[in-house]
């Protein structure tokens, strides 16, 4: 265990008995205990009162974090002709059509976001079993199936975050880096929570947002008071 063990023990001691903190308190605690040699991601997890197996309870959306994510997002675009050129000019890392499909089918997925023009969906559709489980399948509901590929690429590169409820009704995402100013992290957290709140599905009954937790990539988690997370 060595130094890593001591770091984890110390962090757990710092977090012990602390729960339902304000967003500000939680962010401060996480920053103070993130002592790895790399810039850890600040992660949020939201437990929702939904069952995503039912179509009217699926939670899905996208949010542009006001201060970005601090992550270098690699973007792949399925497009041809002028739209492919637009994607490249906007900063897309990978652009292609059938050739890109074959690359993905071969097991090489070297990107974090996938965008497609509508005419490419018959090709992209063949990749559902590969891209779907990784939450990379282009979807018009979150703006990744679009003719405005340049705007979509810039948004992805600029701090836009997609979210989707998993089987247990949990939504999670990275909302910045521990090196961020505390105020900027707080803004990002509240922007994310607000977006998930606005994405409440019609089939959700009872309490929608049950729990909000924050952590760093390698650190313990802490619960955040719901009224602080939602800004109410």
C-alpha positions as semicolon CSV with decimal commas, in nm:
position;residue;x (nm);y (nm);z (nm)
1;X;0,000;0,000;0,000
2;X;0,271;0,249;0,102
3;X;0,206;0,616;0,034
4;X;-0,117;0,548;-0,155
5;X;-0,259;0,366;0,147
6;X;-0,173;0,655;0,378
7;X;-0,328;0,906;0,139
8;X;-0,653;0,711;0,118
9;X;-0,670;0,663;0,496
10;X;-0,610;1,034;0,554
11;X;-0,878;1,129;0,300
12;X;-1,132;0,894;0,457
13;X;-1,061;1,043;0,798
14;X;-1,119;1,392;0,658
15;X;-1,451;1,285;0,507
16;X;-1,570;1,080;0,808
17;X;-1,903;1,197;0,951
18;X;-1,948;1,465;0,689
19;X;-2,260;1,454;0,476
20;X;-2,523;1,685;0,328
21;X;-2,266;1,960;0,290
22;X;-2,320;2,272;0,084
23;X;-2,173;2,254;-0,266
24;X;-1,908;2,503;-0,155
25;X;-1,811;2,291;0,147
26;X;-1,801;1,971;-0,058
27;X;-1,583;2,124;-0,329
28;X;-1,344;2,268;-0,071
29;X;-1,314;1,930;0,104
30;X;-1,251;1,745;-0,223
31;X;-0,987;1,993;-0,339
32;X;-0,807;1,976;-0,004
33;X;-0,783;1,597;-0,019
34;X;-0,699;1,542;-0,387
35;X;-0,326;1,484;-0,354
36;X;-0,240;1,255;-0,642
37;X;0,028;1,353;-0,893
38;X;-0,226;1,418;-1,169
39;X;-0,511;1,666;-1,199
40;X;-0,808;1,461;-1,083
41;X;-1,155;1,504;-1,225
42;X;-1,432;1,623;-0,995
43;X;-1,717;1,378;-1,046
44;X;-2,087;1,409;-0,969
45;X;-2,333;1,125;-0,915
46;X;-2,708;1,184;-0,891
47;X;-2,946;0,915;-0,769
48;X;-3,284;0,972;-0,933
49;X;-3,628;0,833;-0,860
50;X;-3,668;0,681;-1,206
51;X;-3,657;0,340;-1,372
52;X;-3,483;0,395;-1,709
53;X;-3,617;0,061;-1,835
54;X;-3,944;0,245;-1,896
55;X;-3,934;0,485;-2,191
56;X;-4,130;0,756;-2,004
57;X;-3,874;0,751;-1,721
58;X;-3,555;0,779;-1,926
59;X;-3,339;1,077;-1,833
60;X;-3,111;1,202;-2,106
61;X;-2,973;1,540;-2,203
62;X;-2,679;1,768;-2,254
63;X;-2,544;2,069;-2,067
64;X;-2,281;2,325;-2,151
65;X;-2,081;2,371;-1,831
66;X;-2,009;2,744;-1,781
67;X;-1,641;2,680;-1,706
68;X;-1,579;2,376;-1,925
69;X;-1,461;2,035;-1,811
70;X;-1,085;2,081;-1,829
71;X;-1,072;1,769;-2,043
72;X;-0,935;1,743;-2,394
73;X;-1,234;1,590;-2,574
74;X;-1,164;1,390;-2,887
75;X;-1,448;1,420;-3,138
76;X;-1,533;1,185;-3,424
77;X;-1,770;1,295;-3,701
78;X;-1,949;1,081;-3,956
79;X;-1,993;1,306;-4,260
80;X;-1,917;1,339;-4,629
81;X;-1,821;1,619;-4,868
82;X;-1,864;1,979;-4,751
83;X;-1,992;1,868;-4,409
84;X;-1,679;1,661;-4,356
85;X;-1,473;1,969;-4,443
86;X;-1,674;2,180;-4,196
87;X;-1,612;1,925;-3,923
88;X;-1,237;1,926;-3,986
89;X;-1,224;2,307;-3,988
90;X;-1,416;2,316;-3,657
91;X;-1,153;2,095;-3,493
92;X;-1,289;1,741;-3,522
93;X;-1,019;1,483;-3,448
94;X;-1,154;1,207;-3,674
95;X;-1,381;1,248;-3,978
96;X;-1,504;0,974;-4,207
97;X;-1,788;0,759;-4,338
98;X;-1,762;0,389;-4,429
99;X;-1,392;0,398;-4,346
100;X;-1,465;0,526;-3,996
101;X;-1,738;0,265;-3,954
102;X;-1,487;-0,009;-4,037
103;X;-1,236;0,136;-3,792
104;X;-1,494;0,130;-3,511
105;X;-1,610;-0,220;-3,605
106;X;-1,248;-0,327;-3,580
107;X;-1,246;-0,224;-3,216
108;X;-1,062;0,108;-3,240
109;X;-1,263;0,378;-3,065
110;X;-1,024;0,666;-3,019
111;X;-1,278;0,937;-2,936
112;X;-1,496;1,070;-2,653
113;X;-1,786;1,212;-2,856
114;X;-1,946;1,097;-3,180
115;X;-2,139;1,328;-3,413
116;X;-2,314;1,241;-3,738
117;X;-2,507;1,413;-4,014
118;X;-2,857;1,264;-4,059
119;X;-2,766;1,098;-4,391
120;X;-2,492;0,902;-4,214
121;X;-2,726;0,731;-3,968
122;X;-2,783;0,419;-4,181
123;X;-2,408;0,360;-4,151
124;X;-2,380;0,466;-3,788
125;X;-2,682;0,253;-3,702
126;X;-2,477;-0,058;-3,769
127;X;-2,252;0,042;-3,481
128;X;-2,525;0,054;-3,217
129;X;-2,399;-0,250;-3,026
130;X;-2,051;-0,098;-3,011
131;X;-2,126;0,270;-2,949
132;X;-2,446;0,231;-2,746
133;X;-2,295;0,071;-2,433
134;X;-2,029;0,345;-2,430
135;X;-2,291;0,621;-2,452
136;X;-2,133;0,732;-2,781
137;X;-2,424;0,668;-3,017
138;X;-2,523;0,992;-3,196
139;X;-2,870;1,108;-3,097
140;X;-3,072;1,406;-3,223
141;X;-3,208;1,467;-2,870
142;X;-2,864;1,573;-2,751
143;X;-2,760;1,747;-3,072
144;X;-2,517;1,488;-3,201
145;X;-2,722;1,403;-3,511
146;X;-2,720;1,734;-3,693
147;X;-2,635;1,919;-4,011
148;X;-2,469;2,188;-3,797
149;X;-2,158;1,976;-3,746
150;X;-1,930;2,273;-3,689
151;X;-2,137;2,401;-3,396
152;X;-2,167;2,049;-3,254
153;X;-1,790;1,996;-3,268
154;X;-1,721;2,333;-3,104
155;X;-1,975;2,262;-2,830
156;X;-1,821;1,923;-2,756
157;X;-1,474;2,075;-2,744
158;X;-1,593;2,368;-2,531
159;X;-1,722;2,181;-2,227
160;X;-2,056;2,035;-2,327
161;X;-2,142;1,727;-2,122
162;X;-2,393;1,457;-2,212
163;X;-2,576;1,266;-1,941
164;X;-2,793;0,956;-1,935
165;X;-2,951;0,762;-1,651
166;X;-2,808;0,415;-1,603
167;X;-3,010;0,106;-1,506
168;X;-3,021;0,195;-1,137
169;X;-3,138;0,549;-1,213
170;X;-2,797;0,704;-1,154
171;X;-2,655;0,987;-1,363
172;X;-2,285;1,063;-1,335
173;X;-2,037;1,291;-1,511
174;X;-1,717;1,486;-1,472
175;X;-1,777;1,853;-1,390
176;X;-1,425;1,992;-1,391
177;X;-1,076;1,939;-1,251
178;X;-0,956;1,977;-0,892
179;X;-0,721;2,249;-1,018
180;X;-1,022;2,465;-1,104
181;X;-1,107;2,762;-0,885
182;X;-1,362;2,660;-0,620
183;X;-1,617;2,910;-0,748
184;X;-1,595;2,773;-1,102
185;X;-1,646;2,417;-0,981
186;X;-1,949;2,525;-0,779
187;X;-2,097;2,692;-1,087
188;X;-2,040;2,378;-1,294
189;X;-2,199;2,153;-1,031
190;X;-2,512;2,366;-1,007
191;X;-2,537;2,397;-1,386
192;X;-2,524;2,018;-1,418
193;X;-2,781;1,957;-1,144
194;X;-3,010;2,220;-1,299
195;X;-2,988;2,050;-1,640
196;X;-3,074;1,710;-1,492
197;X;-3,362;1,865;-1,298
198;X;-3,502;2,019;-1,617
199;X;-3,474;1,680;-1,790
200;X;-3,726;1,525;-1,549
201;X;-3,928;1,275;-1,754
202;X;-4,307;1,266;-1,761
203;X;-4,316;0,923;-1,600
204;X;-4,114;1,018;-1,292
205;X;-4,323;0,984;-0,974
206;X;-4,248;1,092;-0,619
207;X;-3,908;1,237;-0,533
208;X;-3,708;1,292;-0,852
209;X;-3,364;1,391;-0,721
210;X;-3,291;1,163;-0,425
211;X;-2,921;1,217;-0,367
212;X;-2,629;1,417;-0,503
213;X;-2,270;1,315;-0,432
214;X;-1,935;1,462;-0,529
215;X;-1,589;1,308;-0,534
216;X;-1,255;1,331;-0,706
217;X;-1,135;1,054;-0,938
218;X;-0,932;0,883;-0,667
219;X;-1,101;1,013;-0,353
220;X;-1,399;0,932;-0,129
221;X;-1,742;1,072;-0,204
222;X;-1,950;1,313;0,000
223;X;-2,322;1,386;-0,018
224;X;-2,441;1,735;-0,095
225;X;-2,750;1,899;0,055
226;X;-3,016;1,902;-0,216
227;X;-3,120;2,263;-0,153
228;X;-2,759;2,373;-0,200
229;X;-2,709;2,164;-0,514
230;X;-3,023;2,301;-0,677
231;X;-2,957;2,655;-0,563
232;X;-3,295;2,676;-0,386
